[in-house]
């Protein structure tokens, strides 16, 4: 399933999301995990730095806790 469809189907409106890329040893944030979370609607629209990611395949959801602002967010792996 692609990211925008996944968000539409499984994520409630106005939810904070952090995107991750699967790596051999775990997960790598696509952007600075301490500061960059985004509202679900901006990712679905592919706005700003998310342009082109809205059609990425979703690998899954994980429970990564980070330090700093917005420690809690839905962590989607693409």
C-alpha positions in Angstrom: 0.0 0.0 0.0 1.3 3.5 -0.8 1.8 6.1 1.9 -1.1 8.4 1.1 -3.5 5.5 1.0 -2.1 4.0 4.2 -2.5 7.4 6.0 -6.0 7.9 4.6 -7.1 4.4 5.8 -5.4 3.9 9.1 -4.4 7.3 10.6 -6.9 9.7 12.2 -7.0 13.3 11.1 -4.5 15.8 12.6 -2.1 13.1 13.8 1.6 13.8 14.0 3.7 11.5 11.8 7.4 10.8 11.5 8.8 9.0 8.5 11.5 6.4 8.6 13.4 4.3 6.0 14.2 0.7 6.7 17.9 -0.1 6.8 19.9 -3.3 7.3 20.3 -2.7 11.0 17.0 -1.1 11.8 15.5 2.3 10.8 16.9 5.6 9.7 14.9 8.8 10.0 14.2 10.5 6.6 14.4 13.9 8.4 15.7 15.0 11.8 13.6 12.9 14.2 13.9 15.4 17.1 12.4 18.3 15.3 10.6 17.2 12.2 7.2 15.6 12.6 4.4 16.5 10.3 0.6 16.5 10.2 -0.9 13.6 8.3 -2.6 15.9 5.8 0.6 17.6 4.6 2.3 14.2 3.9 -0.8 12.9 2.0 -0.7 16.0 -0.2 3.0 15.6 -0.8 3.8 19.2 0.2 7.2 20.7 0.8 10.0 18.2 1.7 7.4 15.4 1.4 6.9 15.9 -2.3 7.2 12.6 -4.1 7.0 10.5 -0.9 3.2 10.3 -0.9 3.4 7.4 -3.4 6.2 5.5 -1.5 5.3 1.9 -0.4 4.7 1.5 3.3 6.8 -1.2 5.0 5.1 -0.9 8.4 4.6 1.0 11.6 7.1 1.0 14.5 7.4 2.4 18.0 10.6 4.5 17.9 10.9 7.0 20.8 13.1 10.0 20.2 14.4 12.8 22.5 13.5 16.4 22.1 10.3 18.0 20.9 7.4 15.8 19.8 8.8 12.6 21.3 5.6 10.8 20.4 4.3 10.5 16.9 3.1 7.8 14.6 6.3 6.3 13.1 5.7 5.0 9.6 8.4 3.1 7.8 8.6 3.5 4.0 
